[in-house]
Amino acid sequence: MKKRILAAALAATLSVTMLSGCGKTESASNTNPSETAEEAVEEEAVEEDALREVNVVLDWYPNAIHAFLYTAIERGYFKEEGLDVQIRFPSNASDALSLVAAGKAEIGMYYQHDVIQAIANQKTPVKAIGAIVQSPLCVILSLKDKNITGPEDLAGKTIGYGGTALSEAFIKCMIENVGADSSDVNMVDVGFDLMSSMTTGNVDATIGCLVNHEVPQMEEEGFDVNYFMVNGYGIPNYYEEVFLTNNDILENEPEVAEGFIRACKKGFADFQADPDGCLAILMENQNEENFPLTQSVEEQSCATLLPLMATDDAAFLSMTDDCWQQNIDWMLANGLIDQSVEVSDVMVNLGE
């Protein structure tokens, strides 16, 4: 959620860019001793031309949640599926959705609630094809001396948020679930200044920071914090991020989406087996100009993410009809969508 807020702040200055060299080029195998270097290069070029280019729009600049993706690129898992994956960074909050819907990119990383809203309210021609994180990362975050450890402690407090209707609905639902009056909470739109508004005392807590990034970042900077997750308290579990593609790909080139998912699963298996090695690949691909990474923060982020991206009950990228239905129902009840939609309208489990 916080990534969406920050991405919006760059809309006026940052153009959509292609990350060149996001994976290392595989060397052509020269098994013919009489083959010249020129012939070997030409052969490799033909092999590269045979790959289906797949543009993937991230939710934000590279960070720990993308380690599996860069691993799959680096180790050739996408090429094994006949895919040439190119990474794009968003120039505004909705690029991952809008570019995919318009057919200008094949895959996007986006948010479950936003996918539901776009399809229910605008009939956007996309579907989710895999859950990247099986549960929320969004937290209510505060400095420890505020003594805010649950929704019941928010009464009479000032909460900073990014101005989204979803954050407003989360707070209202949590407050009312514990029997308090949501009108007793003062919501202040702080835009993308979620952390600074809290550390300077302008707000008592924020909603929209992520447990895998802002929490370790603030701890790294020496702040003692409290936080609690936003699900529960009347809010169903939800997938923090999902992969989506457009309906045309699913209808006419399903093998592209299926191959992409298979390669991502291989990248994640490596991430599970060797977090440090995969993090090293990510660090080599960070965007230092716009979003420099701190090794210790990303290490903590990996440790937080891995058990949330796959669990004993849910494999990586798996999704359930029940999770989607519960969130459709919750969004309808809270006025976030104009009408209900079928689960089959918003997601598909590929290969099933």
N, C-alpha and C positions, 0 to 999 in steps of 0.2 A: 504493500500500500504506500509506504514512504517513497519507494522508487518511483511510483507514478507521480507523486507530488514533485519530486526533484526533477524528473524528466520534463514536466511541464514548464519548469522555470527556464529551461534551455531552449524552448521552442523558437525564440526570436533570433538565436545566435548560432545554433548548431544544426548543420545540414545532415541528412541521412548519409552515412558513410559506409563504405565497404571495407572490412578489415582485410587488407591484402596480406598474404602470407600467413593466414591463420592456422594452416597446417603445413608441415614440411612436405615438399614434393618428394614422392617416392622415386628412387632411382630405377631406371629401366634395367632389366636383367639382360646382360649381354652374354648369351650362351653361345653365340656364333663367333668364333675367333676371327673370322674374316670380315665381320661386320664393322664398318667404319664408325667413328664417333658421330659423324653427321647422320648416318643411317639410324644409329641408336636414338639420337635426339628426335628424328622424324618419327620413329616408331613410338616413342613416349608421347609425342604430341598427338598422334592418332589415338592412343589409348586415352589421353586426357579428353580429347574431343568426344569420345564415346560416352563419357560420363554425363549424367543428367545434372545440370546445375540446380542447386536448391539454395535459395536465399532464406536465411533464418534471422528474423528480427528479434533481438533480445528485449527484455523488459528494462534493462539498464546496462551500464558498463560492466565489463567482466568482474566477477567476484566469485566467492566460493561455491555458490549455487550452480555456477556454470562449469565447474571443474570437469564433470563427466563429459560435457559437450566438447570441450577443447581436447580432452583425452581421446575421444572417439575420432576427432579430426587428426590429431597427431599420430595416432597409431593405425590409421588407414581403415577404420571400421566402416566409414561411410563409402569409401572407394570400393570396398568389398561388396557393397550393395549397389554399385554402379552410380553413386551419387558424389557430386562435387559440391560440398557444403561451404557456403560463403556466409560469414557472420556480418550482420548489420547492426549498428547501434541506433536507437530511436532518437529522433529529433524532437518529438513531443509525446505526450502520455499515451496517445491512442495509436501510434504507428504500428505496433504489433498486430492490432486488430484491423486497422483501415487498409494497410498495405496488403495484407493477406486477403481481405475481402475483395479488394480491387484486382487481385491477380498479379500484383507487383512483387509479391514475395510468396513463397510456398508455405512457410512455417512461421509461427509467432509464439513467443512466450507471453502469456497474459494471465488474467485473473478470473477465477470461476464466476464470481458475482457479475463482473463486467461482461463476460460471455453471455450469461443468462439475460442480462439487461439488454444487450445489443440485439439478441435474437428475438426476445419477447417484444421489445418496443420499436425496433427498427427493421426487424426481419433480416438482419445481416446474414449473408450466406456463408457462414462458417460453422465448424463444429470442433469441439475439444476432442483430442485423440490420445491424451495421456496426462495423468496427474503427476507433476514433478515433485510436489511435497504433499504428503498425505494428510496434513493437519495445518492449522494456521501458524504463521510466524509473527503475526501482528500482536502487539502487547500494549497494555496501559503501563506507561513507564513514568517513574517519579524518582526524585532524590529521596534517599532513605529517611531523612529527617522530617519528611512530610507524613510519614506513617500511613501511607496508602497501600494497603495489601489486598483489597477486594472492592467490589462495587459499592458496598455499604459505606466505604470511607470517602466516596466521591461527593456525597451530599455537601453542599455549601462550598465546593471547590471550583476552581477555574481550570478547564480542560482545554489545552491547545490541540488543534486538529487542522487538517489540510483543506477544510472547506467542502468536504464531500458528504453527500447525503447518506452514503453507507456508514461513515463514521458516526454521524448523528443518530442513525438507526441503531447502531451497536450500543452506544451509550444509553439511549432511551430504553432499549430492551434490557440491558443489564441492571440499570437502576430500578426499573419497575419490577424486575424479577426478584429482587431482594426486598421488595415492599416499600421502597423509598419513592419520593416524588422527583421525577426527572426534571421538573422546572426548577429544582433547587441547585441544579448544576449549571454553571456559566460556561458555555462553549465559545471559544475564541478562535477565529480563523487566523492561524499564524503562517499560512502558506507552507513553504518548505523549511521554515526555521523551527523545526520540531525540537531539536536538541537545545539550541541556543535559547529559545524562549523559556525552556525549563531551567537551564543552568543559571540564567540571569534572574530568575524569580518572577518572570512575567506571568507564568502559569504554574499551577501546582502539579500538573501531570500532563502527559500527552497521549494521544491515541494515533497510531500509524507507524511508530517505530517498530523495528523488527528484532526478534529475540536473537537472531544469528548475526546481526550487524551492529545496531546501535548499542545494544547491551554490552557486548565485549568492547566496543569502541569507547564507551563512556568509562568502563572499568579500566581500560588501558590508560585513559587520561586522568585516572585517580578519583573518579566519582563513585560514591557508594549509592547504589540504586535498589529500588524495589520494582517489581513488575508482576503482572499476571496476564494470562492469555485472554483473548476476547471471546473464545468459544465457551460454551456452557452458559449458565445464567439466561437460559431461554434462546440462545443462539446455537444453531446446529453446527456440528463439525463441518469444516469445508476445506477444500484443496486450496492452498495459498496460491500456487501457480499451476498452470496447465499449458501444454502444447496445443495449438489449434492450427487447422488448415482450412482451405476453402472447399466448398461443396463440389466445385468443378474437379479439383484434384481427386476427391473421394470417388467421384462418379467415373472419371475418365482415366485417371492414373493412380489407382489405389496402391499400386506397387511402390510408388514414390514415398507415400506416407508410411507404408508398412516397413519398407527398408530403412527409413529414417528412424523409426521406433526401435527396430532390431539393433541398429548400430548404437543408439543411445543406451540401450540396455547393456551392451558390451562395455561401453565407456563407464557406466555406473558400476558394473561388476568390478572393473579395475579400480575405481574410486573406493569401493568398499575394501578391497584387498590391499590397496596401497595408497592410503590417503595422502601421505607425504609426497610420493612420486607424482600423483595427479595434481596436487597443489603446486608442485614445482612447474608443471606444464602451464597451469593457469597463470602463475606469477610471471612467466615469460611472455604471456599474451595480455597482460594488464594494460590498461590505457592510462599511463602515468600522467599525461597532461590533464585529463579531465577527472580521473577517479583513481589516484594512486592507492595501492593496497599496502597494508601493514602486515608483515608475515605473521606475527603473533595473533592479531585479530582474525585473520583468515584461517589460521589453525584452529582457533576456538570456534569459528563459524562452521568449519568442516565437522568438528566434533558434535556440534549441535544439530547440524543438518542431516547427517548420515542416518541416525535412527528415526528421523521424521520422513525421509524420502522413501524408505522401505521399512515395513514392520513385519512382525510374525504373521499378521493377518492380511497384509496388503503388499504385494510385490511392487517394485518400482514401475511407475507409469500406469498401474492398474487403477480402475475407477469402478464405482458401483452405482447402479441405478438409484439406490436408496439415498446416497449422499446427494446426488443431483436433485432428486425429488424433494428432499427435506429443504434444500436451499431455495428451490423454486417456490415452495409453499411459504417459506419464511419471508422471502422477498415480496411476494404478493401480499401477504398479511401486513407488511410494514410499508406498503406503498412505493416500493422501489421498482416494480414493474407494473405495466398497465394491464397485463393479462397473463394467465398461466400458459405454459408451453409444455409439450410432451418431452420427456427425457430424451427420446430419440431425435428430437429437433436440435438438441444442444450438445450431444456427445455421441461418440461411437468407440467401442472397444475393438480395435483392429485385430483381425485374425480370428474373431469369434463368430 
